[in-house]
């Protein structure tokens, strides 16, 4: 029986005993790796890749444990969100391992808190990443400063005397079929997270599976502590910078700041120059029709409030159903309460007409559930429109239709 057939047998077992893990596995393509892996499995980009040689050398119990660990990573969304800029791939894996070690006891070896000096348990993924990165950097410095009479090998912050079998050696033995995981060495750890990248779509899919598990109590054998960590990972998580980056910016904003990088026009570099920060002047339209739930409206305004943390100084908000309801509301900071006007049918055309007749706006952001015909933008000037759907289902239903409109983009709010 080859590796893929053995994985299929595990999937059949999970269908009965581990429904959540089975559902997660079904969202990914199971495929042999094209490159040479020193680890049995890695995940990312909606794939579960395996090394035929190393996976085949594992017994059935260990093969299932390796696969289960990768499903845990996906459930915690480590391969698909919370990626730091220019990440250290090995440290990403070590941080993921440490997070899993806190809540899951297994027969494999996952480098984690027990292997790192002075590192507390039960930290979040980001905290583990930052602390482990510091420890590994300090390890390199200490190795350079060590002399021949006091030579130590540092493995995740723990000193190992020369000649003693260190965790890296044990891990390499594991990759050949032993009991310890083959990702302890940094090369293997880098491979495990090499496919990891931000992906809002798969984040939303995984959150939906978690919601189903909550509603049907279909967690399988996952412990209560593990469930708590998984549930804590569910939040509205959007790339606000990316959302706002697509809009043209106004020439000047009301904020001026002094800078040494630009000389004063009158006095040159002897005096500080100044510059004005560019800022997009946006109109935000919120669908308050009867088909939009109160929960969706709360999500809409939660996202709008976050814009003020990402360079937006002022927003004009209009509410609409079959027509624009009330007057535009100008806000310059996050609001905790907004009076909702409307709750009738839905028509996007009044919003499009309002935007087209107000050229002072650089762009339009429309929050909606999409239940209306697409509008026509009757203007010759360039437009920038972002549609934010209240969920993945609405996004799938309307994305092709919206993308047919020139200079219109579409995204959605992940499940929370």
C-alpha positions as a Python dict, from the first residue, in 0.01 Angstrom:
ca = {
    (1, 'X'): (0, 0, 0),
    (2, 'X'): (153, 335, -105),
    (3, 'X'): (150, 653, 105),
    (4, 'X'): (-153, 808, -65),
    (5, 'X'): (-357, 492, -5),
    (6, 'X'): (-249, 491, 361),
    (7, 'X'): (-356, 854, 395),
    (8, 'X'): (-691, 757, 242),
    (9, 'X'): (-731, 491, 512),
    (10, 'X'): (-659, 754, 777),
    (11, 'X'): (-920, 982, 620),
    (12, 'X'): (-1179, 703, 633),
    (13, 'X'): (-1102, 654, 1003),
    (14, 'X'): (-1130, 1029, 1069),
    (15, 'X'): (-1466, 1040, 891),
    (16, 'X'): (-1606, 839, 1181),
    (17, 'X'): (-1390, 948, 1475),
    (18, 'X'): (-1244, 1292, 1385),
    (19, 'X'): (-1506, 1478, 1176),
    (20, 'X'): (-1336, 1818, 1208),
    (21, 'X'): (-995, 1686, 1101),
    (22, 'X'): (-1161, 1501, 813),
    (23, 'X'): (-1333, 1821, 697),
    (24, 'X'): (-1005, 2015, 711),
    (25, 'X'): (-823, 1746, 514),
    (26, 'X'): (-1092, 1761, 243),
    (27, 'X'): (-1021, 2132, 184),
    (28, 'X'): (-665, 2052, 70),
    (29, 'X'): (-520, 1858, -222),
    (30, 'X'): (-306, 1564, -111),
    (31, 'X'): (-4, 1540, -337),
    (32, 'X'): (357, 1410, -336),
    (33, 'X'): (618, 1683, -319),
    (34, 'X'): (806, 1773, -636),
    (35, 'X'): (1112, 1882, -438),
    (36, 'X'): (1328, 1679, -198),
    (37, 'X'): (1181, 1702, 150),
    (38, 'X'): (1363, 1605, 469),
    (39, 'X'): (1027, 1600, 653),
    (40, 'X'): (730, 1370, 594),
    (41, 'X'): (464, 1641, 547),
    (42, 'X'): (417, 2010, 486),
    (43, 'X'): (104, 2217, 419),
    (44, 'X'): (19, 2548, 255),
    (45, 'X'): (-143, 2693, -59),
    (46, 'X'): (-433, 2451, -7),
    (47, 'X'): (-203, 2149, -46),
    (48, 'X'): (-87, 1870, 183),
    (49, 'X'): (247, 1763, 38),
    (50, 'X'): (427, 1448, 149),
    (51, 'X'): (770, 1299, 92),
    (52, 'X'): (709, 948, -46),
    (53, 'X'): (1034, 805, 91),
    (54, 'X'): (1014, 948, 445),
    (55, 'X'): (640, 901, 488),
    (56, 'X'): (663, 540, 365),
    (57, 'X'): (924, 463, 633),
    (58, 'X'): (683, 560, 912),
    (59, 'X'): (456, 319, 1092),
    (60, 'X'): (82, 373, 1066),
    (61, 'X'): (56, 536, 1409),
    (62, 'X'): (332, 788, 1341),
    (63, 'X'): (208, 858, 989),
    (64, 'X'): (-131, 952, 1134),
    (65, 'X'): (30, 1168, 1402),
    (66, 'X'): (235, 1362, 1146),
    (67, 'X'): (-75, 1421, 936),
    (68, 'X'): (-275, 1521, 1243),
    (69, 'X'): (-13, 1783, 1339),
    (70, 'X'): (-46, 1942, 995),
    (71, 'X'): (-425, 1953, 1034),
    (72, 'X'): (-374, 2128, 1369),
    (73, 'X'): (-157, 2390, 1200),
    (74, 'X'): (-434, 2453, 946),
    (75, 'X'): (-704, 2473, 1217),
    (76, 'X'): (-493, 2733, 1397),
    (77, 'X'): (-443, 2898, 1054),
    (78, 'X'): (-67, 2922, 1100),
    (79, 'X'): (-6, 2860, 726),
    (80, 'X'): (-258, 3123, 620),
    (81, 'X'): (-251, 3422, 854),
    (82, 'X'): (-49, 3619, 1108),
    (83, 'X'): (265, 3608, 893),
    (84, 'X'): (527, 3866, 999),
    (85, 'X'): (707, 4070, 729),
    (86, 'X'): (998, 3875, 575),
    (87, 'X'): (954, 3585, 819),
    (88, 'X'): (1223, 3347, 935),
    (89, 'X'): (1075, 3021, 805),
    (90, 'X'): (1241, 2797, 1064),
    (91, 'X'): (1118, 3017, 1349),
    (92, 'X'): (763, 3013, 1208),
    (93, 'X'): (765, 2633, 1236),
    (94, 'X'): (918, 2634, 1584),
    (95, 'X'): (654, 2885, 1701),
    (96, 'X'): (378, 2670, 1552),
    (97, 'X'): (522, 2361, 1721),
    (98, 'X'): (541, 2537, 2056),
    (99, 'X'): (178, 2649, 2028),
    (100, 'X'): (65, 2293, 1952),
    (101, 'X'): (282, 2146, 2229),
    (102, 'X'): (94, 2355, 2484),
    (103, 'X'): (-238, 2186, 2413),
    (104, 'X'): (-164, 1849, 2253),
    (105, 'X'): (44, 1564, 2390),
    (106, 'X'): (166, 1324, 2123),
    (107, 'X'): (422, 1052, 2058),
    (108, 'X'): (627, 1271, 1824),
    (109, 'X'): (896, 1525, 1906),
    (110, 'X'): (790, 1885, 1842),
    (111, 'X'): (1050, 2145, 1947),
    (112, 'X'): (872, 2368, 2195),
    (113, 'X'): (882, 2533, 2539),
    (114, 'X'): (1063, 2239, 2706),
    (115, 'X'): (1357, 2288, 2468),
    (116, 'X'): (1396, 2662, 2510),
    (117, 'X'): (1548, 2808, 2823),
    (118, 'X'): (1340, 3055, 3025),
    (119, 'X'): (1049, 3039, 2781),
    (120, 'X'): (706, 3027, 2948),
    (121, 'X'): (429, 2806, 2818),
    (122, 'X'): (87, 2910, 2684),
    (123, 'X'): (206, 3204, 2477),
    (124, 'X'): (35, 3296, 2154),
    (125, 'X'): (186, 3214, 1813),
    (126, 'X'): (324, 3568, 1762),
    (127, 'X'): (486, 3576, 2109),
    (128, 'X'): (653, 3241, 2052),
    (129, 'X'): (783, 3363, 1716),
    (130, 'X'): (938, 3679, 1865),
    (131, 'X'): (1098, 3503, 2162),
    (132, 'X'): (1232, 3206, 1968),
    (133, 'X'): (1376, 3438, 1704),
    (134, 'X'): (1564, 3628, 1977),
    (135, 'X'): (1692, 3302, 2128),
    (136, 'X'): (1820, 3169, 1795),
    (137, 'X'): (1993, 3499, 1719),
    (138, 'X'): (2156, 3494, 2064),
    (139, 'X'): (2260, 3135, 2003),
    (140, 'X'): (2451, 3238, 1693),
    (141, 'X'): (2624, 3518, 1882),
    (142, 'X'): (2722, 3286, 2168),
    (143, 'X'): (2860, 3026, 1928),
    (144, 'X'): (3081, 3287, 1765),
    (145, 'X'): (3208, 3401, 2106),
    (146, 'X'): (3269, 3053, 2245),
    (147, 'X'): (3630, 2930, 2272),
    (148, 'X'): (3772, 2585, 2205),
    (149, 'X'): (3793, 2502, 2578),
    (150, 'X'): (3426, 2563, 2637),
    (151, 'X'): (3263, 2449, 2319),
    (152, 'X'): (2888, 2399, 2325),
    (153, 'X'): (2630, 2342, 2059),
    (154, 'X'): (2315, 2545, 2112),
    (155, 'X'): (1990, 2381, 2014),
    (156, 'X'): (1695, 2616, 2057),
    (157, 'X'): (1868, 2784, 2349),
    (158, 'X'): (1971, 2463, 2534),
    (159, 'X'): (2343, 2383, 2569),
    (160, 'X'): (2452, 2040, 2445),
    (161, 'X'): (2803, 1916, 2525),
    (162, 'X'): (3010, 1787, 2232),
    (163, 'X'): (2960, 1418, 2165),
    (164, 'X'): (2615, 1412, 2324),
    (165, 'X'): (2329, 1322, 2091),
    (166, 'X'): (2140, 1647, 2044),
    (167, 'X'): (1777, 1691, 1947),
    (168, 'X'): (1874, 1770, 1588),
    (169, 'X'): (2042, 1430, 1548),
    (170, 'X'): (1744, 1255, 1706),
    (171, 'X'): (1515, 1443, 1475),
    (172, 'X'): (1706, 1332, 1167),
    (173, 'X'): (1675, 974, 1289),
    (174, 'X'): (1303, 1030, 1321),
    (175, 'X'): (1272, 1140, 961),
    (176, 'X'): (1404, 796, 867),
    (177, 'X'): (1126, 628, 1065),
    (178, 'X'): (1198, 680, 1437),
    (179, 'X'): (974, 823, 1707),
    (180, 'X'): (1098, 1185, 1692),
    (181, 'X'): (992, 1447, 1443),
    (182, 'X'): (1229, 1535, 1161),
    (183, 'X'): (1160, 1908, 1174),
    (184, 'X'): (1382, 1989, 1470),
    (185, 'X'): (1673, 2089, 1249),
    (186, 'X'): (1636, 2430, 1089),
    (187, 'X'): (1648, 2299, 731),
    (188, 'X'): (1348, 2077, 797),
    (189, 'X'): (1169, 2352, 983),
    (190, 'X'): (1219, 2589, 691),
    (191, 'X'): (1065, 2333, 457),
    (192, 'X'): (756, 2282, 675),
    (193, 'X'): (661, 2651, 652),
    (194, 'X'): (797, 2719, 303),
    (195, 'X'): (446, 2724, 149),
    (196, 'X'): (291, 2946, 416),
    (197, 'X'): (141, 3276, 298),
    (198, 'X'): (-156, 3498, 381),
    (199, 'X'): (-482, 3372, 230),
    (200, 'X'): (-812, 3523, 346),
    (201, 'X'): (-1022, 3281, 142),
    (202, 'X'): (-893, 2964, 309),
    (203, 'X'): (-905, 3141, 648),
    (204, 'X'): (-1277, 3191, 596),
    (205, 'X'): (-1323, 2827, 489),
    (206, 'X'): (-1151, 2699, 803),
    (207, 'X'): (-1351, 2936, 1024),
    (208, 'X'): (-1671, 2800, 869),
    (209, 'X'): (-1566, 2443, 956),
    (210, 'X'): (-1492, 2551, 1313),
    (211, 'X'): (-1834, 2715, 1339),
    (212, 'X'): (-1998, 2390, 1221),
    (213, 'X'): (-1799, 2195, 1481),
    (214, 'X'): (-1920, 2437, 1750),
    (215, 'X'): (-2282, 2412, 1644),
    (216, 'X'): (-2287, 2032, 1606),
    (217, 'X'): (-2033, 1947, 1879),
    (218, 'X'): (-1832, 1749, 1623),
    (219, 'X'): (-1484, 1817, 1765),
    (220, 'X'): (-1384, 1451, 1775),
    (221, 'X'): (-1115, 1378, 2034),
    (222, 'X'): (-979, 1733, 2057),
    (223, 'X'): (-932, 1843, 2417),
    (224, 'X'): (-1115, 2138, 2569),
    (225, 'X'): (-792, 2340, 2592),
    (226, 'X'): (-721, 2282, 2223),
    (227, 'X'): (-1076, 2386, 2132),
    (228, 'X'): (-1026, 2710, 2326),
    (229, 'X'): (-710, 2792, 2130),
    (230, 'X'): (-885, 2716, 1799),
    (231, 'X'): (-1187, 2928, 1892),
    (232, 'X'): (-960, 3215, 1998),
    (233, 'X'): (-811, 3219, 1648),
    (234, 'X'): (-1150, 3308, 1501),
    (235, 'X'): (-1175, 3683, 1455),
    (236, 'X'): (-1233, 3935, 1180),
    (237, 'X'): (-892, 3941, 1020),
    (238, 'X'): (-854, 4156, 710),
    (239, 'X'): (-559, 4320, 541),
    (240, 'X'): (-674, 4680, 585),
    (241, 'X'): (-359, 4825, 432),
    (242, 'X'): (-415, 4620, 118),
    (243, 'X'): (-781, 4730, 104),
    (244, 'X'): (-690, 5098, 125),
    (245, 'X'): (-377, 5080, -92),
    (246, 'X'): (-585, 5041, -406),
    (247, 'X'): (-729, 5392, -392),
    (248, 'X'): (-578, 5699, -549),
    (249, 'X'): (-474, 5955, -288),
    (250, 'X'): (-552, 6322, -259),
    (251, 'X'): (-271, 6565, -338),
    (252, 'X'): (-259, 6703, 16),
    (253, 'X'): (-404, 6615, 351),
    (254, 'X'): (-456, 6847, 647),
    (255, 'X'): (-154, 6706, 830),
    (256, 'X'): (188, 6868, 788),
    (257, 'X'): (502, 6740, 950),
    (258, 'X'): (860, 6861, 963),
    (259, 'X'): (1135, 6654, 806),
    (260, 'X'): (1513, 6668, 756),
    (261, 'X'): (1477, 6472, 435),
    (262, 'X'): (1329, 6769, 251),
    (263, 'X'): (1505, 7110, 271),
    (264, 'X'): (1323, 7432, 350),
    (265, 'X'): (1244, 7625, 30),
    (266, 'X'): (1379, 7948, 179),
    (267, 'X'): (1670, 7831, 395),
    (268, 'X'): (1778, 7497, 246),
    (269, 'X'): (1907, 7228, 481),
    (270, 'X'): (1978, 7486, 753),
    (271, 'X'): (1610, 7466, 847),
    (272, 'X'): (1364, 7180, 862),
    (273, 'X'): (1149, 7134, 555),
    (274, 'X'): (796, 7006, 570),
    (275, 'X'): (578, 6761, 391),
    (276, 'X'): (208, 6686, 386),
    (277, 'X'): (98, 6326, 413),
    (278, 'X'): (-125, 6210, 130),
    (279, 'X'): (-457, 6062, 238),
    (280, 'X'): (-739, 5907, 41),
    (281, 'X'): (-1069, 6097, 51),
    (282, 'X'): (-1323, 5815, 57),
    (283, 'X'): (-1698, 5779, 62),
    (284, 'X'): (-1826, 5469, 241),
    (285, 'X'): (-2170, 5330, 158),
    (286, 'X'): (-2335, 5091, 406),
    (287, 'X'): (-2621, 4868, 296),
    (288, 'X'): (-2894, 4895, 563),
    (289, 'X'): (-3162, 4709, 369),
    (290, 'X'): (-3378, 4446, 536),
    (291, 'X'): (-3173, 4156, 396),
    (292, 'X'): (-2861, 4264, 592),
    (293, 'X'): (-2856, 4116, 941),
    (294, 'X'): (-2775, 4312, 1255),
    (295, 'X'): (-2464, 4097, 1296),
    (296, 'X'): (-2344, 4195, 948),
    (297, 'X'): (-2402, 4564, 1023),
    (298, 'X'): (-2189, 4529, 1337),
    (299, 'X'): (-1913, 4373, 1125),
    (300, 'X'): (-1941, 4656, 870),
    (301, 'X'): (-1892, 4929, 1126),
    (302, 'X'): (-1620, 4731, 1304),
    (303, 'X'): (-1419, 4728, 981),
    (304, 'X'): (-1489, 5099, 918),
    (305, 'X'): (-1359, 5185, 1266),
    (306, 'X'): (-1035, 5001, 1190),
    (307, 'X'): (-965, 5228, 891),
    (308, 'X'): (-863, 5506, 1129),
    (309, 'X'): (-566, 5295, 1244),
    (310, 'X'): (-433, 5273, 889),
    (311, 'X'): (-383, 5629, 775),
    (312, 'X'): (-741, 5745, 713),
    (313, 'X'): (-814, 6078, 886),
    (314, 'X'): (-1172, 6136, 776),
    (315, 'X'): (-1454, 5936, 618),
    (316, 'X'): (-1793, 6029, 480),
    (317, 'X'): (-2053, 5759, 536),
    (318, 'X'): (-2385, 5719, 358),
    (319, 'X'): (-2650, 5460, 435),
    (320, 'X'): (-2872, 5316, 166),
    (321, 'X'): (-3143, 5062, 94),
    (322, 'X'): (-3352, 5132, -218),
    (323, 'X'): (-3232, 5493, -189),
    (324, 'X'): (-2982, 5692, 16),
    (325, 'X'): (-3126, 5729, 365),
    (326, 'X'): (-3046, 6046, 557),
    (327, 'X'): (-2755, 6283, 509),
    (328, 'X'): (-2388, 6185, 470),
    (329, 'X'): (-2214, 6144, 805),
    (330, 'X'): (-1858, 6279, 829),
    (331, 'X'): (-1647, 6113, 1098),
    (332, 'X'): (-1284, 6163, 1193),
    (333, 'X'): (-1253, 5890, 1458),
    (334, 'X'): (-1400, 5551, 1543),
    (335, 'X'): (-1764, 5551, 1650),
    (336, 'X'): (-1918, 5318, 1905),
    (337, 'X'): (-2277, 5400, 1801),
    (338, 'X'): (-2432, 5487, 1466),
    (339, 'X'): (-2806, 5534, 1412),
    (340, 'X'): (-2932, 5301, 1140),
    (341, 'X'): (-3180, 5446, 890),
    (342, 'X'): (-3366, 5237, 636),
    (343, 'X'): (-3423, 4857, 635),
    (344, 'X'): (-3615, 4853, 305),
    (345, 'X'): (-3521, 4696, -31),
    (346, 'X'): (-3180, 4724, -202),
    (347, 'X'): (-3072, 4937, -499),
    (348, 'X'): (-2708, 5020, -575),
    (349, 'X'): (-2777, 5281, -844),
    (350, 'X'): (-2837, 5577, -605),
    (351, 'X'): (-2497, 5505, -446),
    (352, 'X'): (-2325, 5492, -786),
    (353, 'X'): (-2495, 5817, -891),
    (354, 'X'): (-2391, 5991, -567),
    (355, 'X'): (-2028, 5886, -613),
    (356, 'X'): (-2020, 5989, -979),
    (357, 'X'): (-2160, 6336, -905),
    (358, 'X'): (-1909, 6405, -625),
    (359, 'X'): (-1564, 6411, -790),
    (360, 'X'): (-1397, 6518, -465),
    (361, 'X'): (-1394, 6152, -357),
    (362, 'X'): (-1098, 5934, -455),
    (363, 'X'): (-1292, 5615, -411),
    (364, 'X'): (-1603, 5435, -292),
    (365, 'X'): (-1621, 5144, -48),
    (366, 'X'): (-1956, 4968, -46),
    (367, 'X'): (-2046, 4728, 237),
    (368, 'X'): (-2332, 4500, 133),
    (369, 'X'): (-2476, 4150, 108),
    (370, 'X'): (-2502, 4197, -270),
    (371, 'X'): (-2873, 4127, -318),
    (372, 'X'): (-2942, 4377, -600),
    (373, 'X'): (-2862, 4428, -971),
    (374, 'X'): (-2518, 4571, -1046),
    (375, 'X'): (-2514, 4951, -1097),
    (376, 'X'): (-2393, 5166, -1386),
    (377, 'X'): (-2131, 5434, -1313),
    (378, 'X'): (-2224, 5723, -1544),
    (379, 'X'): (-1903, 5923, -1544),
    (380, 'X'): (-1600, 5972, -1768),
    (381, 'X'): (-1355, 6018, -1480),
    (382, 'X'): (-1159, 5726, -1342),
    (383, 'X'): (-1336, 5552, -1057),
    (384, 'X'): (-1214, 5327, -777),
    (385, 'X'): (-1473, 5104, -613),
    (386, 'X'): (-1425, 4830, -354),
    (387, 'X'): (-1717, 4605, -269),
    (388, 'X'): (-1699, 4440, 74),
    (389, 'X'): (-1938, 4148, 105),
    (390, 'X'): (-2065, 4035, 443),
    (391, 'X'): (-1949, 3675, 393),
    (392, 'X'): (-1779, 3417, 172),
    (393, 'X'): (-2107, 3286, 28),
    (394, 'X'): (-2209, 3633, -97),
    (395, 'X'): (-1855, 3687, -232),
    (396, 'X'): (-1871, 3364, -434),
    (397, 'X'): (-2215, 3456, -566),
    (398, 'X'): (-2134, 3807, -686),
    (399, 'X'): (-1757, 3823, -751),
    (400, 'X'): (-1776, 3744, -1124),
    (401, 'X'): (-2052, 3998, -1175),
    (402, 'X'): (-1866, 4275, -988),
    (403, 'X'): (-1536, 4205, -1165),
    (404, 'X'): (-1705, 4272, -1497),
    (405, 'X'): (-1739, 4639, -1397),
    (406, 'X'): (-1427, 4836, -1486),
    (407, 'X'): (-1212, 4947, -1187),
    (408, 'X'): (-1430, 4759, -939),
    (409, 'X'): (-1278, 4518, -688),
    (410, 'X'): (-1442, 4281, -442),
    (411, 'X'): (-1354, 4120, -108),
    (412, 'X'): (-1543, 3990, 192),
    (413, 'X'): (-1536, 3988, 570),
    (414, 'X'): (-1409, 3651, 698),
    (415, 'X'): (-1621, 3466, 951),
    (416, 'X'): (-1575, 3579, 1311),
}
